[in-house]
Amino acid sequence: MAHSTAKNLSLQGIGASPGIAVGKAYLFEREDVDVIEKRFIRPEEIGAEINRFKQAVKKAQEHLREIIRDVPEEYRDHVYILDSHMMLLKDKMIYDGTIEQIRRKNLNAERALKVAVDKVKAIFRKMPEGYFRDRGSDIVHASKLILENLLGTGPSKISDIDKRVIIVAHDLSPAETTQIQLEKVKAFVTDRGSHTSHTGIMARSLAIPAVLGLADATQLIQTDDLMIVDGSAGTVIVNPNEQTLTQYHDRKERLEEHQAKVTRTSHLPAETTDGHRLTVTANIELLEEVVAVMDHGGDGIGLYRTEFLYLNRPALPSEQDLFDNYRDLAEIMGARQVTIRTLDIGGDKFAASVPWGEEMNPALGLRAIRFCLQSPEIFKAQLRAILRAAYFGNIRIMFPMISQVEEIIQAKQMLREAAASLDKAGLPFEGDIQIGAMIEVPSAVFMADVLAKEVDFFSIGTNDLIQYSLAIDRVNKHVAQLYQPLHPAVLRMIHRVVQAAKTAKIQVALCGEMAGDLINVPVLLGLELDAISMNPISIPGVKNLVRALSFEESKQLVHAALKQATTSGVLELIQEAYGKSFETAPFFQASGE
């Protein structure tokens, strides 16, 4: 093993969960199950080999059932992830695919499983959005449970750790993460994973600092190495010197003080020093995250991503499944507004029951509203569920990736048809629901004045807007540094959309990652958005900063920023005007996920 004895070795990964931890490393190593022997079996052994595979699946199900049964209280909110892994164990493409490989190619069960899993992984890798690409890791985690049984290695136990440590692992599955005892584990770092992986989501909700996607941490770090984990900046420092240790201890103290102060006031409105109020809401993808929205002082839900119910399952969710989920959400949120985004996904990205052709370039293909308009049965089931749930709470509906006005007109027509069918069936529903368009492609920016006449609100999705406008894939490490939320072109586009909304007297919100990064807040405030929506964990810090700003001064800043030619020019203006405000926020960093 290559091991660095270098002092102060700094590694850079993805900050998946904020906070600072200092402690000793614990290398959590599992058997290397990537190297799998290929054996050919005789025809008379095929039946026995299929049975061996079925037994391994059964054992994996029993193991997961045990974990679900014994999940500690703090992980209860995440049982749905383990339930989805339970479904994956019997996923058609994996289960039937493995049996088919044994039967048709006379392969041993281990190798057959690997072939089936690799096929599914390839599908997920082609998905346009990082969140869906990360669901591929769920398939790997679930299949590993089967593989460990086939190889006879058995699952490694995180619950066996009996001292205060920082876990260093190649990857952690959600099943393993639920076995972390919070009093024993200060933080964790992994070679794999990303901001949107389930392990990252769990780390954030448990408030454990985590840095993922480090590539070679397990090669460079050994058990008992002293290390610092900075989950805000995505930095890991191995064997720090005295000066670095002192610096981070101070930073940790300031961060914890600041977080305590900010959380105490998170329920207060985000009102500027000159009396302007900004609505600060949350982006969520799971019903279980509502608790975090309330705890962090969210004014509502600005974006509910509805894709999760369609993923990792053999068949599509029924209208009733969707309705139950949306109704629960509306009832928990009470008077607070909930914005439900309709399905933003392409055909081969979810239920195995939907047959779909390969796409050369999925990011520019049949996805989001395009897919829904071509799949009226899937779309109408969701529209009916939303209309029915809206009867029980403050729900509005939002259509993603609108690129032309015809799409809004068609979507509204289908919404009317869904309402008419509910009326005919005598089911209660909300007939007067607010309709919104997501502005995520340049054509929608330039047609915003026309689109504004068709909807009640806009929501600017900057993750995609930046990607499509600057022609940058933000998960491509070769160009990721060019993904700049404060690029003058991006600011001009947001400004243009806000102006169109104001002229039409409709509301305009922004719900991309850029909303949760403190350095962008003065600009977003000055752009005169009505609302900004972000990861729940970012809400207290953003609200706290807004309360320290002047609305009039922010507008002047934007006036100057719109004349800048470069991103660095915009950053200098912000630093000049607000450097001091950021110094009081010790965890501040200009990131952009």
ZIWOQUI-V100039 format. One record per residue. SS is DSSP state (~ for helix, > for strand, _ for the rest). PHI is phi in whole degrees, 0 to 359 (none if undefined). D_CENTER is the distance of its C-alpha to the mean C-alpha in Angstrom with 2 decimals. Layout:
ss;phi;d_center
SS;PHI;D_CENTER
SS;PHI;D_CENTER
This chain:
ss;phi;d_center
_;none;33.33
_;289;32.97
_;231;32.86
_;266;32.88
_;265;35.36
_;301;34.58
_;282;34.39
_;59;31.46
>;288;29.40
>;255;26.18
>;243;23.09
>;245;20.07
_;227;16.56
>;256;12.96
>;289;12.86
>;266;10.01
>;210;11.90
_;290;14.83
_;121;18.44
>;237;21.42
>;228;23.13
>;234;26.47
>;180;27.90
>;268;29.12
>;284;27.17
>;231;27.17
>;281;26.62
>;265;25.13
_;254;26.57
_;246;26.53
_;303;28.92
_;281;28.09
_;263;27.45
_;281;26.68
_;268;30.42
_;240;31.74
_;294;35.39
_;261;36.35
_;234;39.34
>;260;41.19
_;254;42.58
_;284;45.81
~;309;45.84
~;288;47.30
~;267;44.37
~;302;41.67
~;302;41.87
~;295;41.65
~;293;38.66
~;297;36.73
~;296;37.68
~;301;36.51
~;296;33.05
~;298;33.04
~;296;34.11
~;296;31.30
~;295;28.74
~;300;30.61
~;297;30.53
~;297;26.77
~;296;26.42
~;298;28.85
~;298;26.98
~;294;23.66
~;302;25.74
~;298;27.29
~;298;24.05
~;299;22.82
~;296;26.29
_;261;26.38
_;301;22.87
_;297;23.60
~;309;23.09
~;294;20.22
~;258;18.08
~;307;19.24
~;298;16.05
~;253;14.33
~;299;17.16
~;303;15.38
~;293;13.47
~;293;16.99
~;298;18.38
~;292;16.22
~;292;17.55
~;298;20.95
~;294;20.71
~;297;19.72
~;300;22.94
_;250;24.88
_;304;22.79
~;308;25.49
~;294;24.55
~;274;24.50
~;294;27.29
~;294;29.62
~;298;28.77
~;294;29.94
~;300;33.07
~;296;33.86
~;296;33.70
~;295;36.07
~;291;38.36
~;276;38.53
~;248;38.30
_;55;39.88
>;270;37.01
_;293;36.52
~;303;33.63
~;301;31.55
~;292;31.83
~;299;31.37
~;296;28.05
~;299;26.89
~;298;27.98
~;297;26.19
~;293;22.87
~;301;23.19
~;297;23.67
~;293;20.47
~;301;18.52
~;298;20.16
~;296;18.88
~;295;15.17
~;298;15.88
_;275;17.15
_;289;14.17
_;289;13.56
_;257;9.80
~;306;7.95
~;303;5.37
~;282;8.88
~;301;10.64
_;292;8.88
~;292;10.33
~;300;13.55
~;292;13.39
~;297;13.67
~;295;16.81
~;299;18.15
~;298;17.78
~;293;19.52
~;291;22.20
~;296;22.94
~;298;24.16
~;292;26.60
~;299;27.63
~;300;28.46
~;290;30.78
~;296;32.40
~;277;33.06
_;76;34.21
_;276;32.15
_;73;30.37
_;287;27.07
_;283;27.01
_;246;26.76
~;288;24.64
~;295;26.50
~;284;29.65
_;295;28.68
_;236;31.20
_;218;30.92
_;288;28.64
>;220;26.68
>;250;23.65
>;282;22.35
>;241;22.21
>;219;21.04
_;294;20.41
_;199;17.37
_;235;16.68
_;277;15.94
~;304;14.57
~;299;18.30
~;289;19.41
~;299;17.00
_;293;18.43
_;268;21.80
_;291;21.23
_;268;23.79
_;301;22.64
_;281;26.24
_;256;26.48
>;248;23.28
>;278;22.75
>;191;19.70
>;215;18.45
>;227;17.96
>;223;17.34
_;291;18.39
_;252;15.43
_;95;11.67
_;211;8.91
_;302;6.44
_;260;3.61
_;288;6.84
~;302;8.13
~;295;10.54
~;295;8.43
~;300;7.04
~;294;10.79
~;301;12.18
~;296;10.86
~;288;12.25
~;268;15.36
_;58;15.80
_;260;16.66
>;302;16.54
>;212;14.76
>;237;14.96
>;244;13.64
_;65;14.75
_;277;18.29
_;73;20.06
_;228;23.34
~;302;23.05
~;290;24.78
~;275;27.59
~;260;28.19
_;245;27.88
_;243;30.30
_;308;30.53
_;80;32.07
_;298;31.13
>;282;30.47
>;213;27.08
>;244;25.00
>;243;21.20
>;249;19.75
_;288;16.04
_;281;15.99
_;270;17.61
_;74;16.33
>;253;20.05
>;234;22.04
>;243;25.83
>;259;28.11
_;49;31.66
_;294;31.52
_;278;34.92
~;303;36.38
~;298;35.52
~;295;31.78
~;300;31.76
~;299;33.53
~;302;31.23
~;284;28.07
~;298;29.86
~;297;30.70
~;297;27.22
~;298;25.82
~;297;28.50
~;296;27.84
~;298;24.08
~;294;24.74
~;297;27.41
~;298;25.31
~;297;22.37
~;297;25.00
~;295;26.61
~;296;23.54
~;291;22.32
~;299;25.89
_;254;25.85
_;293;22.34
_;282;23.94
_;287;26.21
_;292;25.62
>;274;24.42
>;245;27.96
_;290;29.41
_;297;32.78
_;254;34.47
_;83;33.13
_;268;30.36
>;255;27.45
>;251;23.85
>;278;21.51
>;241;18.28
>;241;15.66
>;245;12.12
>;262;8.98
>;224;7.99
_;235;7.31
_;221;9.89
~;306;13.42
~;295;13.55
~;281;11.46
~;301;14.47
~;302;16.43
~;296;14.28
~;298;14.69
~;296;18.42
~;299;18.80
_;265;17.40
_;80;19.61
_;293;17.41
_;282;19.87
_;166;17.96
>;244;14.80
>;274;14.47
>;204;11.78
>;253;11.26
>;281;9.36
_;261;11.97
~;286;11.19
~;304;10.59
~;293;14.32
~;262;15.38
_;270;13.83
_;52;15.75
_;217;18.88
_;288;22.39
_;226;22.97
_;294;21.42
_;292;20.79
_;278;23.89
~;304;24.28
~;295;25.10
~;303;21.86
~;294;19.89
~;302;22.45
~;302;22.34
~;295;18.59
~;292;18.87
~;294;22.14
~;304;20.92
~;300;18.21
~;299;20.98
~;290;23.46
~;293;21.42
~;284;20.67
_;61;24.38
_;283;25.53
_;292;22.23
_;285;20.87
>;238;17.95
>;256;16.77
>;263;15.74
>;272;14.51
_;290;16.33
_;313;15.11
_;244;13.39
_;200;14.08
_;257;17.16
~;303;19.86
~;270;19.49
~;261;15.79
_;219;16.20
_;302;19.30
_;296;21.97
_;280;24.52
_;260;23.72
_;283;25.77
_;211;24.59
_;283;26.06
_;293;24.67
_;240;23.42
_;295;24.46
_;223;21.79
~;301;18.92
~;298;17.39
~;249;20.77
_;253;21.44
_;274;21.40
_;220;17.97
~;52;16.75
~;298;19.97
~;297;22.18
~;297;21.25
~;296;21.67
~;294;25.03
~;268;26.23
_;232;25.18
~;303;26.92
~;292;27.03
~;296;23.29
~;295;22.75
~;294;25.61
~;300;24.53
~;291;21.27
~;298;23.33
~;298;25.88
~;298;23.40
~;293;21.97
~;298;25.59
~;293;26.72
~;291;24.01
~;297;24.75
_;295;28.26
_;256;26.99
_;185;24.98
_;268;23.91
>;251;21.66
>;234;21.42
>;243;20.15
>;224;18.40
>;261;18.83
_;272;16.40
_;54;17.72
_;286;21.26
_;242;23.59
_;207;26.93
~;296;28.66
~;301;29.80
~;295;26.30
~;294;26.18
~;299;29.74
~;295;29.04
~;298;25.93
~;295;28.05
~;298;30.87
~;292;28.77
~;294;27.61
~;296;31.35
~;295;32.20
~;298;29.65
~;296;31.22
~;297;34.70
~;290;34.01
~;290;32.82
~;300;35.92
~;297;38.10
~;280;36.69
_;73;37.37
_;266;33.83
_;290;32.80
_;204;30.18
_;269;29.47
_;280;31.52
_;245;30.71
_;261;26.93
_;286;25.46
>;243;24.02
>;232;21.68
>;243;20.83
>;273;17.77
>;259;19.22
_;226;17.27
_;230;20.25
~;305;23.48
~;300;25.76
~;292;24.18
~;297;24.80
~;285;28.41
_;257;28.93
~;302;27.35
~;296;30.83
~;284;31.45
~;300;28.05
_;299;28.53
_;284;31.61
_;260;29.68
_;229;26.91
_;264;26.63
>;199;23.69
>;247;21.48
>;227;17.83
>;270;17.18
_;265;13.90
~;289;14.44
~;305;11.74
~;283;13.87
~;302;17.04
~;294;17.30
~;299;16.62
~;286;19.26
~;285;21.67
~;264;21.92
_;55;21.60
_;229;19.06
_;272;16.37
_;289;14.09
_;259;13.36
_;269;17.15
_;297;18.56
_;286;21.89
_;237;20.84
~;304;17.63
~;291;20.04
~;274;21.14
_;282;17.81
_;240;19.23
_;300;17.94
_;265;21.49
_;301;23.31
~;307;26.30
~;296;25.57
~;293;22.14
~;297;23.87
~;295;26.69
~;292;24.49
~;299;22.79
~;302;26.34
~;298;27.73
~;294;25.28
~;299;26.03
~;299;29.74
~;298;29.64
~;293;27.96
~;298;30.57
~;301;33.40
~;275;32.33
_;58;31.75
_;243;28.24
>;281;25.21
>;222;22.56
>;238;19.11
>;228;16.43
_;232;12.69
_;274;11.23
~;305;9.92
~;302;13.69
~;294;14.33
~;269;13.14
_;264;15.32
~;305;18.81
~;296;20.84
~;275;19.83
~;300;20.73
~;302;24.51
~;290;24.08
~;297;21.73
~;296;24.26
~;290;27.15
_;285;25.78
_;69;26.51
_;290;23.27
_;280;23.60
>;209;20.08
>;229;16.88
>;231;13.50
>;206;10.76
>;302;8.61
~;311;11.44
~;296;12.46
~;276;13.54
~;301;15.75
~;303;18.88
~;296;19.29
~;293;18.93
~;298;21.35
~;299;23.67
~;293;23.90
~;304;24.57
_;294;27.42
_;263;28.99
_;258;29.01
_;255;31.58
~;296;30.57
~;297;33.69
~;293;33.11
~;296;29.52
~;295;31.02
~;295;33.59
~;301;30.97
~;295;29.23
~;305;32.71
~;285;33.26
~;296;29.79
_;293;30.27
_;266;33.44
_;287;31.86
_;263;31.88
_;226;29.28
~;297;25.96
~;296;27.99
~;297;30.41
~;294;27.77
~;299;26.52
~;298;30.18
~;300;30.76
~;296;27.89
~;299;29.09
~;299;32.65
~;281;31.97
~;233;29.39
~;315;29.56
~;297;31.11
~;300;28.38
~;286;25.80
~;295;28.23
_;279;28.05
_;253;24.32
_;297;24.57
_;263;20.93
_;299;20.72
_;208;19.67
_;279;19.19
_;253;15.96
_;81;13.63
_;339;10.68
